[in-house]
Amino acid sequence: MELETVVNYLANSIHLDGVRAEEIKEKLAADVQEELGHAQAFARRIKELGGRIPGSKEFAPTQGGLQPPANSTDVVSVIRGVIAAEEEAIEHYNAIIRECEGFDYVTQDLVVRILADEETHRRDFIGFLKEYEKQA
């Protein structure tokens, strides 16, 4: 999930055009590094637990709404895609936190910290969407 987000944030941070897109592009580019850090943290934890980190052939993308739009000035569709992806991550991480309760506090703590980042990302992009809808 985090690696797919990295790919899509990177693509959109470069793909978007227009003066109104600059702030969104900058935010996405900055968030690429944070999302990559999340992926690295999860990979390390998987390794610590004796698991195997999957390669690209085992990758099953699901973020249809976060694909770069055909119209490179369609900033609102990217903002909505980010919000949807963050909401999916938040739901997934809350489920992991519940599964870890009383069993794996290290993983639970890791996911709680990453969840906070995802909630901040969602809040930022909800703010962007409000601004863009106000201007429309």
N, CA, C and O atoms as a GROMACS GRO file, in nm:
protein
  544
    1MET      N    1   0.083  -0.119   0.000
    1MET     CA    2   0.000   0.000   0.000
    1MET      C    3   0.088   0.126   0.000
    1MET      O    4   0.064   0.219  -0.078
    2GLU      N    5   0.186   0.129   0.085
    2GLU     CA    6   0.274   0.246   0.093
    2GLU      C    7   0.356   0.264  -0.035
    2GLU      O    8   0.376   0.376  -0.081
    3LEU      N    9   0.404   0.153  -0.092
    3LEU     CA   10   0.481   0.165  -0.215
    3LEU      C   11   0.394   0.213  -0.331
    3LEU      O   12   0.440   0.292  -0.414
    4GLU      N   13   0.271   0.167  -0.338
    4GLU     CA   14   0.180   0.215  -0.442
    4GLU      C   15   0.155   0.364  -0.425
    4GLU      O   16   0.149   0.438  -0.524
    5THR      N   17   0.142   0.409  -0.302
    5THR     CA   18   0.123   0.551  -0.276
    5THR      C   19   0.244   0.630  -0.321
    5THR      O   20   0.230   0.738  -0.379
    6VAL      N   21   0.365   0.579  -0.295
    6VAL     CA   22   0.487   0.645  -0.340
    6VAL      C   23   0.484   0.663  -0.492
    6VAL      O   24   0.509   0.773  -0.542
    7VAL      N   25   0.452   0.557  -0.564
    7VAL     CA   26   0.450   0.563  -0.710
    7VAL      C   27   0.348   0.666  -0.758
    7VAL      O   28   0.378   0.747  -0.846
    8ASN      N   29   0.228   0.663  -0.701
    8ASN     CA   30   0.123   0.754  -0.746
    8ASN      C   31   0.148   0.899  -0.705
    8ASN      O   32   0.120   0.990  -0.782
    9TYR      N   33   0.200   0.921  -0.585
    9TYR     CA   34   0.233   1.058  -0.544
    9TYR      C   35   0.344   1.113  -0.633
    9TYR      O   36   0.339   1.229  -0.674
   10LEU      N   37   0.444   1.030  -0.662
   10LEU     CA   38   0.553   1.073  -0.748
   10LEU      C   39   0.500   1.109  -0.888
   10LEU      O   40   0.533   1.214  -0.942
   11ALA      N   41   0.418   1.021  -0.944
   11ALA     CA   42   0.364   1.045  -1.078
   11ALA      C   43   0.283   1.174  -1.082
   11ALA      O   44   0.300   1.256  -1.172
   12ASN      N   45   0.194   1.192  -0.984
   12ASN     CA   46   0.111   1.312  -0.983
   12ASN      C   47   0.190   1.439  -0.951
   12ASN      O   48   0.155   1.547  -0.998
   13SER      N   49   0.295   1.427  -0.871
   13SER     CA   50   0.375   1.545  -0.838
   13SER      C   51   0.449   1.598  -0.960
   13SER      O   52   0.493   1.713  -0.961
   14ILE      N   53   0.464   1.517  -1.061
   14ILE     CA   54   0.530   1.558  -1.184
   14ILE      C   55   0.428   1.584  -1.295
   14ILE      O   56   0.446   1.675  -1.376
   15HIS      N   57   0.322   1.505  -1.300
   15HIS     CA   58   0.224   1.510  -1.408
   15HIS      C   59   0.139   1.637  -1.410
   15HIS      O   60   0.108   1.689  -1.517
   16LEU      N   61   0.101   1.686  -1.294
   16LEU     CA   62   0.009   1.800  -1.289
   16LEU      C   63   0.071   1.925  -1.350
   16LEU      O   64   0.192   1.948  -1.340
   17ASP      N   65  -0.015   2.005  -1.414
   17ASP     CA   66   0.026   2.130  -1.477
   17ASP      C   67  -0.061   2.244  -1.426
   17ASP      O   68  -0.172   2.223  -1.378
   18GLY      N   69  -0.008   2.364  -1.438
   18GLY     CA   70  -0.085   2.483  -1.407
   18GLY      C   71  -0.040   2.550  -1.278
   18GLY      O   72   0.016   2.486  -1.189
   19VAL      N   73  -0.067   2.678  -1.271
   19VAL     CA   74  -0.029   2.758  -1.156
   19VAL      C   75  -0.097   2.705  -1.030
   19VAL      O   76  -0.034   2.699  -0.924
   20ARG      N   77  -0.224   2.667  -1.040
   20ARG     CA   78  -0.298   2.618  -0.924
   20ARG      C   79  -0.246   2.483  -0.876
   20ARG      O   80  -0.274   2.442  -0.764
   21ALA      N   81  -0.172   2.414  -0.959
   21ALA     CA   82  -0.122   2.280  -0.924
   21ALA      C   83   0.006   2.284  -0.843
   21ALA      O   84   0.042   2.184  -0.780
   22GLU      N   85   0.076   2.395  -0.841
   22GLU     CA   86   0.209   2.399  -0.781
   22GLU      C   87   0.211   2.357  -0.634
   22GLU      O   88   0.297   2.278  -0.594
   23GLU      N   89   0.120   2.408  -0.554
   23GLU     CA   90   0.119   2.374  -0.411
   23GLU      C   91   0.091   2.225  -0.390
   23GLU      O   92   0.151   2.162  -0.304
   24ILE      N   93   0.001   2.170  -0.469
   24ILE     CA   94  -0.032   2.028  -0.459
   24ILE      C   95   0.089   1.944  -0.501
   24ILE      O   96   0.123   1.846  -0.435
   25LYS      N   97   0.154   1.983  -0.609
   25LYS     CA   98   0.272   1.911  -0.655
   25LYS      C   99   0.382   1.911  -0.548
   25LYS      O  100   0.443   1.808  -0.522
   26GLU      N  101   0.404   2.026  -0.487
   26GLU     CA  102   0.506   2.035  -0.382
   26GLU      C  103   0.471   1.948  -0.262
   26GLU      O  104   0.558   1.881  -0.207
   27LYS      N  105   0.345   1.948  -0.223
   27LYS     CA  106   0.301   1.866  -0.108
   27LYS      C  107   0.318   1.717  -0.140
   27LYS      O  108   0.367   1.641  -0.057
   28LEU      N  109   0.276   1.676  -0.260
   28LEU     CA  110   0.290   1.536  -0.299
   28LEU      C  111   0.437   1.494  -0.303
   28LEU      O  112   0.473   1.386  -0.256
   29ALA      N  113   0.522   1.579  -0.358
   29ALA     CA  114   0.665   1.547  -0.366
   29ALA      C  115   0.724   1.530  -0.226
   29ALA      O  116   0.805   1.440  -0.204
   30ALA      N  117   0.684   1.615  -0.133
   30ALA     CA  118   0.733   1.603   0.005
   30ALA      C  119   0.679   1.475   0.070
   30ALA      O  120   0.751   1.407   0.143
   31ASP      N  121   0.553   1.444   0.043
   31ASP     CA  122   0.492   1.326   0.103
   31ASP      C  123   0.550   1.196   0.047
   31ASP      O  124   0.541   1.092   0.113
   32VAL      N  125   0.609   1.198  -0.073
   32VAL     CA  126   0.673   1.079  -0.129
   32VAL      C  127   0.776   1.025  -0.030
   32VAL      O  128   0.781   0.905  -0.004
   33GLN      N  129   0.859   1.115   0.024
   33GLN     CA  130   0.964   1.072   0.116
   33GLN      C  131   0.906   1.012   0.244
   33GLN      O  132   0.958   0.913   0.296
   34GLU      N  133   0.799   1.072   0.294
   34GLU     CA  134   0.737   1.021   0.416
   34GLU      C  135   0.674   0.884   0.392
   34GLU      O  136   0.688   0.794   0.475
   35GLU      N  137   0.606   0.868   0.279
   35GLU     CA  138   0.543   0.739   0.247
   35GLU      C  139   0.649   0.632   0.223
   35GLU      O  140   0.630   0.517   0.261
   36LEU      N  141   0.760   0.669   0.162
   36LEU     CA  142   0.870   0.575   0.142
   36LEU      C  143   0.926   0.532   0.277
   36LEU      O  144   0.961   0.416   0.296
   37GLY      N  145   0.936   0.625   0.370
   37GLY     CA  146   0.980   0.592   0.505
   37GLY      C  147   0.886   0.492   0.572
   37GLY      O  148   0.930   0.402   0.643
   38HIS      N  149   0.755   0.510   0.550
   38HIS     CA  150   0.658   0.415   0.604
   38HIS      C  151   0.682   0.276   0.545
   38HIS      O  152   0.685   0.176   0.618
   39ALA      N  153   0.701   0.270   0.414
   39ALA     CA  154   0.724   0.140   0.348
   39ALA      C  155   0.851   0.074   0.404
   39ALA      O  156   0.852  -0.047   0.428
   40GLN      N  157   0.955   0.152   0.425
   40GLN     CA  158   1.079   0.097   0.480
   40GLN      C  159   1.058   0.047   0.623
   40GLN      O  160   1.111  -0.058   0.660
   41ALA      N  161   0.983   0.121   0.702
   41ALA     CA  162   0.957   0.079   0.840
   41ALA      C  163   0.879  -0.052   0.843
   41ALA      O  164   0.909  -0.141   0.922
   42PHE      N  165   0.778  -0.063   0.756
   42PHE     CA  166   0.701  -0.187   0.750
   42PHE      C  167   0.788  -0.303   0.702
   42PHE      O  168   0.776  -0.414   0.754
   43ALA      N  169   0.873  -0.278   0.604
   43ALA     CA  170   0.961  -0.384   0.554
   43ALA      C  171   1.056  -0.434   0.664
   43ALA      O  172   1.076  -0.554   0.679
   44ARG      N  173   1.113  -0.340   0.739
   44ARG     CA  174   1.201  -0.380   0.850
   44ARG      C  175   1.124  -0.463   0.953
   44ARG      O  176   1.176  -0.562   1.005
   45ARG      N  177   1.002  -0.424   0.983
   45ARG     CA  178   0.923  -0.497   1.083
   45ARG      C  179   0.888  -0.637   1.032
   45ARG      O  180   0.893  -0.734   1.107
   46ILE      N  181   0.853  -0.647   0.906
   46ILE     CA  182   0.825  -0.778   0.846
   46ILE      C  183   0.949  -0.868   0.860
   46ILE      O  184   0.938  -0.984   0.898
   47LYS      N  185   1.065  -0.812   0.830
   47LYS     CA  186   1.191  -0.888   0.841
   47LYS      C  187   1.217  -0.928   0.986
   47LYS      O  188   1.256  -1.042   1.013
   48GLU      N  189   1.195  -0.836   1.081
   48GLU     CA  190   1.215  -0.866   1.223
   48GLU      C  191   1.126  -0.981   1.268
   48GLU      O  192   1.165  -1.059   1.355
   49LEU      N  193   1.008  -0.990   1.211
   49LEU     CA  194   0.913  -1.095   1.249
   49LEU      C  195   0.937  -1.226   1.173
   49LEU      O  196   0.861  -1.322   1.187
   50GLY      N  197   1.044  -1.228   1.092
   50GLY     CA  198   1.079  -1.350   1.020
   50GLY      C  199   1.008  -1.365   0.887
   50GLY      O  200   1.012  -1.471   0.825
   51GLY      N  201   0.944  -1.260   0.843
   51GLY     CA  202   0.873  -1.264   0.715
   51GLY      C  203   0.962  -1.230   0.597
   51GLY      O  204   1.079  -1.196   0.614
   52ARG      N  205   0.906  -1.239   0.481
   52ARG     CA  206   0.975  -1.210   0.356
   52ARG      C  207   0.909  -1.088   0.292
   52ARG      O  208   0.787  -1.082   0.280
   53ILE      N  209   0.990  -0.991   0.252
   53ILE     CA  210   0.938  -0.870   0.189
   53ILE      C  211   0.910  -0.903   0.043
   53ILE      O  212   0.998  -0.948  -0.028
   54PRO      N  213   0.785  -0.880  -0.001
   54PRO     CA  214   0.749  -0.915  -0.139
   54PRO      C  215   0.818  -0.824  -0.241
   54PRO      O  216   0.847  -0.708  -0.213
   55GLY      N  217   0.841  -0.879  -0.358
   55GLY     CA  218   0.898  -0.803  -0.470
   55GLY      C  219   0.787  -0.747  -0.558
   55GLY      O  220   0.669  -0.763  -0.530
   56SER      N  221   0.828  -0.683  -0.665
   56SER     CA  222   0.732  -0.614  -0.752
   56SER      C  223   0.634  -0.710  -0.821
   56SER      O  224   0.522  -0.670  -0.853
   57LYS      N  225   0.674  -0.834  -0.846
   57LYS     CA  226   0.582  -0.928  -0.910
   57LYS      C  227   0.466  -0.967  -0.819
   57LYS      O  228   0.363  -1.016  -0.866
   58GLU      N  229   0.483  -0.946  -0.690
   58GLU     CA  230   0.376  -0.978  -0.595
   58GLU      C  231   0.292  -0.856  -0.560
   58GLU      O  232   0.204  -0.863  -0.474
   59PHE      N  233   0.318  -0.748  -0.626
   59PHE     CA  234   0.251  -0.622  -0.601
   59PHE      C  235   0.118  -0.618  -0.676
   59PHE      O  236   0.115  -0.638  -0.797
   60ALA      N  237   0.010  -0.594  -0.604
   60ALA     CA  238  -0.124  -0.586  -0.664
   60ALA      C  239  -0.181  -0.446  -0.640
   60ALA      O  240  -0.238  -0.420  -0.534
   61PRO      N  241  -0.167  -0.357  -0.737
   61PRO     CA  242  -0.213  -0.220  -0.718
   61PRO      C  243  -0.366  -0.212  -0.704
   61PRO      O  244  -0.440  -0.288  -0.766
   62THR      N  245  -0.411  -0.116  -0.620
   62THR     CA  246  -0.554  -0.100  -0.596
   62THR      C  247  -0.599   0.046  -0.601
   62THR      O  248  -0.719   0.072  -0.593
   63GLN      N  249  -0.508   0.140  -0.614
   63GLN     CA  250  -0.542   0.282  -0.605
   63GLN      C  251  -0.585   0.340  -0.740
   63GLN      O  252  -0.516   0.426  -0.796
   64GLY      N  253  -0.698   0.293  -0.790
   64GLY     CA  254  -0.748   0.342  -0.918
   64GLY      C  255  -0.775   0.491  -0.919
   64GLY      O  256  -0.752   0.558  -1.020
   65GLY      N  257  -0.823   0.545  -0.808
   65GLY     CA  258  -0.857   0.686  -0.801
   65GLY      C  259  -0.738   0.778  -0.789
   65GLY      O  260  -0.755   0.900  -0.793
   66LEU      N  261  -0.619   0.724  -0.774
   66LEU     CA  262  -0.501   0.808  -0.758
   66LEU      C  263  -0.411   0.805  -0.882
   66LEU      O  264  -0.297   0.852  -0.877
   67GLN      N  265  -0.461   0.751  -0.991
   67GLN     CA  266  -0.384   0.749  -1.115
   67GLN      C  267  -0.376   0.891  -1.172
   67GLN      O  268  -0.471   0.968  -1.156
   68PRO      N  269  -0.266   0.927  -1.236
   68PRO     CA  270  -0.257   1.060  -1.296
   68PRO      C  271  -0.373   1.080  -1.396
   68PRO      O  272  -0.398   0.995  -1.480
   69PRO      N  273  -0.442   1.193  -1.385
   69PRO     CA  274  -0.558   1.216  -1.471
   69PRO      C  275  -0.518   1.242  -1.616
   69PRO      O  276  -0.406   1.287  -1.642
   70ALA      N  277  -0.609   1.212  -1.709
   70ALA     CA  278  -0.584   1.240  -1.851
   70ALA      C  279  -0.559   1.389  -1.872
   70ALA      O  280  -0.472   1.428  -1.950
   71ASN      N  281  -0.636   1.472  -1.802
   71ASN     CA  282  -0.620   1.617  -1.808
   71ASN      C  283  -0.522   1.656  -1.698
   71ASN      O  284  -0.555   1.648  -1.580
   72SER      N  285  -0.404   1.699  -1.736
   72SER     CA  286  -0.299   1.727  -1.638
   72SER      C  287  -0.328   1.850  -1.551
   72SER      O  288  -0.253   1.878  -1.457
   73THR      N  289  -0.436   1.923  -1.580
   73THR     CA  290  -0.475   2.036  -1.495
   73THR      C  291  -0.589   1.998  -1.400
   73THR      O  292  -0.641   2.084  -1.328
   74ASP      N  293  -0.629   1.872  -1.400
   74ASP     CA  294  -0.739   1.826  -1.313
   74ASP      C  295  -0.686   1.799  -1.173
   74ASP      O  296  -0.674   1.684  -1.130
   75VAL      N  297  -0.655   1.905  -1.104
   75VAL     CA  298  -0.597   1.897  -0.970
   75VAL      C  299  -0.697   1.838  -0.871
   75VAL      O  300  -0.658   1.763  -0.781
   76VAL      N  301  -0.824   1.870  -0.887
   76VAL     CA  302  -0.925   1.823  -0.792
   76VAL      C  303  -0.935   1.671  -0.792
   76VAL      O  304  -0.953   1.611  -0.686
   77SER      N  305  -0.924   1.607  -0.907
   77SER     CA  306  -0.932   1.460  -0.908
   77SER      C  307  -0.814   1.399  -0.833
   77SER      O  308  -0.829   1.294  -0.770
   78VAL      N  309  -0.699   1.462  -0.841
   78VAL     CA  310  -0.582   1.412  -0.766
   78VAL      C  311  -0.604   1.432  -0.616
   78VAL      O  312  -0.576   1.342  -0.537
   79ILE      N  313  -0.655   1.547  -0.578
   79ILE     CA  314  -0.682   1.573  -0.436
   79ILE      C  315  -0.780   1.469  -0.383
   79ILE      O  316  -0.759   1.413  -0.275
   80ARG      N  317  -0.887   1.444  -0.457
   80ARG     CA  318  -0.985   1.343  -0.414
   80ARG      C  319  -0.922   1.204  -0.408
   80ARG      O  320  -0.954   1.126  -0.318
   81GLY      N  321  -0.834   1.173  -0.502
   81GLY     CA  322  -0.765   1.044  -0.501
   81GLY      C  323  -0.676   1.028  -0.380
   81GLY      O  324  -0.669   0.920  -0.322
   82VAL      N  325  -0.608   1.136  -0.341
   82VAL     CA  326  -0.524   1.131  -0.221
   82VAL      C  327  -0.610   1.108  -0.098
   82VAL      O  328  -0.576   1.025  -0.013
   83ILE      N  329  -0.721   1.179  -0.088
   83ILE     CA  330  -0.809   1.162   0.028
   83ILE      C  331  -0.859   1.018   0.035
   83ILE      O  332  -0.860   0.958   0.143
   84ALA      N  333  -0.901   0.963  -0.078
   84ALA     CA  334  -0.950   0.824  -0.080
   84ALA      C  335  -0.841   0.726  -0.040
   84ALA      O  336  -0.866   0.634   0.037
   85ALA      N  337  -0.719   0.746  -0.090
   85ALA     CA  338  -0.608   0.656  -0.056
   85ALA      C  339  -0.574   0.666   0.092
   85ALA      O  340  -0.546   0.565   0.156
   86GLU      N  341  -0.575   0.787   0.146
   86GLU     CA  342  -0.544   0.805   0.288
   86GLU      C  343  -0.654   0.743   0.374
   86GLU      O  344  -0.624   0.683   0.477
   87GLU      N  345  -0.779   0.757   0.333
   87GLU     CA  346  -0.888   0.695   0.410
   87GLU      C  347  -0.878   0.543   0.408
   87GLU      O  348  -0.904   0.478   0.509
   88GLU      N  349  -0.839   0.487   0.294
   88GLU     CA  350  -0.818   0.342   0.286
   88GLU      C  351  -0.706   0.299   0.379
   88GLU      O  352  -0.718   0.198   0.449
   89ALA      N  353  -0.596   0.374   0.380
   89ALA     CA  354  -0.483   0.342   0.467
   89ALA      C  355  -0.524   0.353   0.614
   89ALA      O  356  -0.489   0.267   0.695
   90ILE      N  357  -0.598   0.457   0.648
   90ILE     CA  358  -0.643   0.477   0.786
   90ILE      C  359  -0.729   0.360   0.831
   90ILE      O  360  -0.711   0.308   0.942
   91GLU      N  361  -0.821   0.318   0.748
   91GLU     CA  362  -0.908   0.204   0.782
   91GLU      C  363  -0.824   0.077   0.800
   91GLU      O  364  -0.845   0.001   0.894
   92HIS      N  365  -0.731   0.055   0.709
   92HIS     CA  366  -0.646  -0.064   0.714
   92HIS      C  367  -0.559  -0.064   0.841
   92HIS      O  368  -0.547  -0.166   0.909
   93TYR      N  369  -0.499   0.051   0.872
   93TYR     CA  370  -0.411   0.059   0.988
   93TYR      C  371  -0.488   0.046   1.119
   93TYR      O  372  -0.438  -0.012   1.215
   94ASN      N  373  -0.608   0.100   1.124
   94ASN     CA  374  -0.691   0.080   1.244
   94ASN      C  375  -0.721  -0.069   1.265
   94ASN      O  376  -0.723  -0.116   1.379
   95ALA      N  377  -0.744  -0.142   1.157
   95ALA     CA  378  -0.769  -0.286   1.169
   95ALA      C  379  -0.644  -0.358   1.221
   95ALA      O  380  -0.654  -0.448   1.304
   96ILE      N  381  -0.526  -0.320   1.171
   96ILE     CA  382  -0.402  -0.381   1.218
   96ILE      C  383  -0.381  -0.352   1.366
   96ILE      O  384  -0.342  -0.440   1.442
   97ILE      N  385  -0.407  -0.228   1.406
   97ILE     CA  386  -0.391  -0.190   1.547
   97ILE      C  387  -0.479  -0.279   1.635
   97ILE      O  388  -0.435  -0.327   1.740
   98ARG      N  389  -0.603  -0.300   1.594
   98ARG     CA  390  -0.693  -0.386   1.672
   98ARG      C  391  -0.642  -0.530   1.675
   98ARG      O  392  -0.648  -0.596   1.780
   99GLU      N  393  -0.592  -0.580   1.564
   99GLU     CA  394  -0.540  -0.718   1.557
   99GLU      C  395  -0.418  -0.738   1.647
   99GLU      O  396  -0.398  -0.846   1.702
  100CYS      N  397  -0.337  -0.634   1.662
  100CYS     CA  398  -0.215  -0.643   1.741
  100CYS      C  399  -0.239  -0.633   1.891
  100CYS      O  400  -0.152  -0.668   1.970
  101GLU      N  401  -0.356  -0.585   1.932
  101GLU     CA  402  -0.384  -0.560   2.073
  101GLU      C  403  -0.363  -0.688   2.155
  101GLU      O  404  -0.420  -0.793   2.126
  102GLY      N  405  -0.279  -0.675   2.258
  102GLY     CA  406  -0.252  -0.786   2.348
  102GLY      C  407  -0.160  -0.893   2.290
  102GLY      O  408  -0.138  -0.996   2.352
  103PHE      N  409  -0.107  -0.867   2.170
  103PHE     CA  410  -0.029  -0.970   2.102
  103PHE      C  411   0.106  -0.917   2.054
  103PHE      O  412   0.210  -0.978   2.080
  104ASP      N  413   0.106  -0.804   1.984
  104ASP     CA  414   0.229  -0.752   1.923
  104ASP      C  415   0.231  -0.600   1.938
  104ASP      O  416   0.188  -0.526   1.849
  105TYR      N  417   0.282  -0.555   2.054
  105TYR     CA  418   0.281  -0.412   2.084
  105TYR      C  419   0.383  -0.333   2.001
  105TYR      O  420   0.364  -0.213   1.980
  106VAL      N  421   0.488  -0.398   1.955
  106VAL     CA  422   0.587  -0.328   1.874
  106VAL      C  423   0.526  -0.289   1.740
  106VAL      O  424   0.537  -0.175   1.695
  107THR      N  425   0.463  -0.386   1.675
  107THR     CA  426   0.397  -0.356   1.547
  107THR      C  427   0.284  -0.257   1.569
  107THR      O  428   0.265  -0.165   1.490
  108GLN      N  429   0.210  -0.275   1.677
  108GLN     CA  430   0.100  -0.184   1.705
  108GLN      C  431   0.151  -0.041   1.720
  108GLN      O  432   0.091   0.052   1.666
  109ASP      N  433   0.260  -0.022   1.792
  109ASP     CA  434   0.317   0.111   1.810
  109ASP      C  435   0.361   0.170   1.677
  109ASP      O  436   0.336   0.288   1.650
  110LEU      N  437   0.426   0.091   1.594
  110LEU     CA  438   0.468   0.136   1.462
  110LEU      C  439   0.348   0.184   1.380
  110LEU      O  440   0.352   0.292   1.321
  111VAL      N  441   0.244   0.105   1.378
  111VAL     CA  442   0.126   0.137   1.298
  111VAL      C  443   0.054   0.260   1.355
  111VAL      O  444   0.002   0.341   1.278
  112VAL      N  445   0.050   0.274   1.486
  112VAL     CA  446  -0.011   0.392   1.547
  112VAL      C  447   0.062   0.519   1.502
  112VAL      O  448  -0.002   0.618   1.468
  113ARG      N  449   0.194   0.515   1.501
  113ARG     CA  450   0.272   0.632   1.458
  113ARG      C  451   0.248   0.664   1.310
  113ARG      O  452   0.235   0.781   1.273
  114ILE      N  453   0.244   0.561   1.228
  114ILE     CA  454   0.219   0.584   1.084
  114ILE      C  455   0.076   0.630   1.061
  114ILE      O  456   0.052   0.714   0.975
  115LEU      N  457  -0.018   0.577   1.137
  115LEU     CA  458  -0.157   0.620   1.128
  115LEU      C  459  -0.169   0.771   1.151
  115LEU      O  460  -0.243   0.839   1.081
  116ALA      N  461  -0.097   0.822   1.248
  116ALA     CA  462  -0.100   0.966   1.276
  116ALA      C  463  -0.056   1.047   1.153
  116ALA      O  464  -0.116   1.150   1.122
  117ASP      N  465   0.048   1.000   1.084
  117ASP     CA  466   0.093   1.067   0.962
  117ASP      C  467  -0.016   1.064   0.856
  117ASP      O  468  -0.042   1.165   0.790
  118GLU      N  469  -0.080   0.949   0.839
  118GLU     CA  470  -0.184   0.936   0.735
  118GLU      C  471  -0.303   1.026   0.766
  118GLU      O  472  -0.362   1.084   0.676
  119GLU      N  473  -0.338   1.037   0.894
  119GLU     CA  474  -0.449   1.125   0.931
  119GLU      C  475  -0.414   1.271   0.903
  119GLU      O  476  -0.500   1.349   0.863
  120THR      N  477  -0.287   1.308   0.923
  120THR     CA  478  -0.243   1.444   0.890
  120THR      C  479  -0.248   1.468   0.741
  120THR      O  480  -0.294   1.574   0.697
  121HIS      N  481  -0.202   1.371   0.662
  121HIS     CA  482  -0.208   1.386   0.515
  121HIS      C  483  -0.352   1.405   0.471
  121HIS      O  484  -0.382   1.494   0.391
  122ARG      N  485  -0.442   1.321   0.522
  122ARG     CA  486  -0.583   1.332   0.484
  122ARG      C  487  -0.636   1.471   0.519
  122ARG      O  488  -0.701   1.535   0.437
  123ARG      N  489  -0.607   1.518   0.640
  123ARG     CA  490  -0.655   1.650   0.684
  123ARG      C  491  -0.603   1.760   0.591
  123ARG      O  492  -0.678   1.850   0.555
  124ASP      N  493  -0.475   1.752   0.553
  124ASP     CA  494  -0.417   1.852   0.463
  124ASP      C  495  -0.492   1.856   0.330
  124ASP      O  496  -0.526   1.963   0.280
  125PHE      N  497  -0.519   1.739   0.275
  125PHE     CA  498  -0.584   1.735   0.143
  125PHE      C  499  -0.733   1.766   0.150
  125PHE      O  500  -0.790   1.813   0.052
  126ILE      N  501  -0.797   1.740   0.263
  126ILE     CA  502  -0.936   1.785   0.281
  126ILE      C  503  -0.937   1.938   0.279
  126ILE      O  504  -1.028   1.998   0.222
  127GLY      N  505  -0.839   1.998   0.341
  127GLY     CA  506  -0.827   2.144   0.337
  127GLY      C  507  -0.806   2.196   0.196
  127GLY      O  508  -0.869   2.294   0.156
  128PHE      N  509  -0.719   2.130   0.120
  128PHE     CA  510  -0.698   2.170  -0.020
  128PHE      C  511  -0.829   2.158  -0.098
  128PHE      O  512  -0.862   2.247  -0.177
  129LEU      N  513  -0.903   2.049  -0.077
  129LEU     CA  514  -1.028   2.029  -0.151
  129LEU      C  515  -1.128   2.140  -0.118
  129LEU      O  516  -1.195   2.191  -0.208
  130LYS      N  517  -1.140   2.177   0.008
  130LYS     CA  518  -1.230   2.286   0.045
  130LYS      C  519  -1.194   2.414  -0.028
  130LYS      O  520  -1.282   2.485  -0.077
  131GLU      N  521  -1.066   2.443  -0.035
  131GLU     CA  522  -1.021   2.563  -0.103
  131GLU      C  523  -1.052   2.558  -0.252
  131GLU      O  524  -1.100   2.656  -0.309
  132TYR      N  525  -1.027   2.446  -0.315
  132TYR     CA  526  -1.052   2.433  -0.459
  132TYR      C  527  -1.202   2.437  -0.490
  132TYR      O  528  -1.243   2.496  -0.590
  133GLU      N  529  -1.283   2.375  -0.406
  133GLU     CA  530  -1.428   2.378  -0.428
  133GLU      C  531  -1.483   2.518  -0.408
  133GLU      O  532  -1.579   2.557  -0.475
  134LYS      N  533  -1.425   2.594  -0.317
  134LYS     CA  534  -1.467   2.731  -0.292
  134LYS      C  535  -1.437   2.818  -0.414
  134LYS      O  536  -1.515   2.909  -0.446
  135GLN      N  537  -1.326   2.792  -0.482
  135GLN     CA  538  -1.285   2.872  -0.596
  135GLN      C  539  -1.363   2.835  -0.723
  135GLN      O  540  -1.367   2.913  -0.818
  136ALA      N  541  -1.424   2.717  -0.723
  136ALA     CA  542  -1.493   2.671  -0.845
  136ALA      C  543  -1.623   2.745  -0.870
  136ALA      O  544  -1.692   2.718  -0.968
   0.00000   0.00000   0.00000
